[in-house]
Amino acid sequence: MSNDLTERPPLEATPPSANHFVAPLEETPLLAIDVVKVADKPSNLWIDAWRDARRRPIFWISGFFIILVCVVALFPGLFTNVLPNNNCQLINSNGGPTAGHPLGFTKQGCDVYSRIINGTSTSLSVGIIVIVLTTVLGIVFGAFAGFYGGVVDAFLSRIGDIFFSISYILAAVVIMSVLVNYRSVWTISLAIGIFAWPATARVLRAEILRVKNSDFVMASEALGVSSLRILLRHVLPNSIAPVIAITTISLAAAIVAEATLSFLGVGLGSSIMSWGNDINQAQKDLRTNPQTLIYPSLALSLTVFAFILMGEVIRDALDPKARALR
Amino acid sequence: MGGYILRRLLQAIPVFFGTTFLIYFMVFAMPGDPIIAMFGDKTPNPALVAQLRAQYHLDQPFIVQYFIYIGGIFRGDFGISYSGVPVGDILLRTFPVTLKLAVIALFFETVFGIVVGLISGLRKGKLFDASSLVISLILISLPIFVIAFVGQYVFGVQLGWARTTVGPGAPVADLILPALVLASISFAQIVRLTRSSVIETSSLDFVRTAYSKGLSRNRIVPVHILRNSLIPVVTYLATDFGVLLVGATVTEGIFNVPGVGNTLYQAIIRSEGPTVVSFVTVMVLLYLVVNLIVDLLYGLLDPRIRYVK
């Protein structure tokens, strides 16, 4: 707030002979009050969100953990020099921690710590491929359904309903049991992503229905801007925030889905390092050797927890209504 | 109301055909010849292959195969499991157990979820609220099989309070632990829904009016705040009940509950492809029907829903 109004110099005493009592025009420097601070960045939703998020300790904690997970996934060699599948010796079966093998051994005598480190990239890759798929499909379906309405909406929304009714876990179970010989990170991500997009599409559709009645959309129409251009340049950028807000949480859900499928034995092949596979292998030893089950579960849960916390922060930051509930 | 029912039923028709078609398409358009695969490594007799192809209608065009399959579903023929028992019979036998489990789980999540959510909402920003938020976030992050194993290990193996697997006949006492595990996921959602709804309702004018005319807190909280905050929670509970009825594959599998989900779990871990597909189809159809009923009931309860397109 400008202080110019309060710091205005006192009115000079006007001589009684003066026949008008209007202050001289030059007295208040109008420009000084009305000047637009061009040097300051214009604030918008994203800058506000960043300002809100960076004040919260949870943002930094979960952010640090997510970066750590990414580094582990990209450079597992920095954290362990034990190869996950070599040097598995049955003499170490279900063995406790020893020097160089801090978390003990699996039933096959493999190093638990090394398997966890090397399984990180699998979980993260599945999560990233799935959110790219769900975001792209969700934006295409949600944007067209919400913006064009009518028959287009009825058609696209029914397609969404169909994919939504088959829960993505069940759908992926069917796809992966059929694709016995083609199980890889790509197929499992496709199987999850192809059925997980309707949630994104529904969120975007609802937001676009709200935004498309705004005055700026009507203004663009009046200026003769083509409808596709209005959608891409004006409506979509103004309704994308809720989609971004659920992305991180979808990533966590995709990691859980991969682990669940691998746990059920229809996920990745046993040659691929995956926390779900390890948990599946360890479940029979719950009574005798619970730590082979606990450590991969802990790695999985902590990673998912970090992404969910980050998702919460992002959602709160992008949604002023959610801030009020805090 | 009549128009709403009709619209909702008409919407369900394309979804029914779409889902069944999609599942059928996924299975039959995938690489590999299912008949050849039946023989494993052996080279099959061509005459036998032709006979099997005709038996499973694989010699017909894809779309004809699909309609033969749909016709079967309408006659109540959902296929035959690997052990030769019709899938419909297995469903009739396992559904009561799943229903029992679903009711117990729903009871736990409703009672605990609403109570914790209400207290958090009334004490927004206090210690109770903060800790319930952290606990619900942790529960949301834990995959269901991790919760199940922790429950099994702590209460079953370490403390010995419950049996790790459900005994024959699925007595209620054995179902409590799996029901708690199932309830834990929705518990977090219900807490958060109740909390935000209570906070929103508490700031409305009629609550302020109630306070200013001197009503006691003991009357305002249950009658004015809670009752008006429960609409979104009841919706969630109804949908969740539908999900629970379809069967919790992983939880029922881990605790060996003889329910609908467990039969699918067993078929998956034994890699019985065709049985998996028929069970998934049945579950998706069951989900559609339950959801339709929930929507119709909801339209009956809340008149506003009927007029929203």
Interface residues (C-beta under 8 A of the other chain):
Chain A: R158 I159 D161 I162 F163 S165 I166 S167 I169 L170 A171 V173 V174 I175 S177 V178 L179 V180 N181 Y182 A252 V256 A259 T260 F263 L264 G265 V266 I279 Q283 L286 R287 P290 L293 S297 L300 S301 V304 F305 I308 L309 E312 L325 R326
Chain B: Q11 P14 V15 G18 T19 L22 I23 M26 V27 M30 P31 G32 K124 G125 L137 I138 I140 S141 L142 P143 I144 F145 V146 F149 Q152 Y153 V157 R195 S196 I199 T249 V250 G253 I254 L264 Y265 I268 I269 S271 G273 V276 V277 V280 M283 V284 Y287 L288 N291
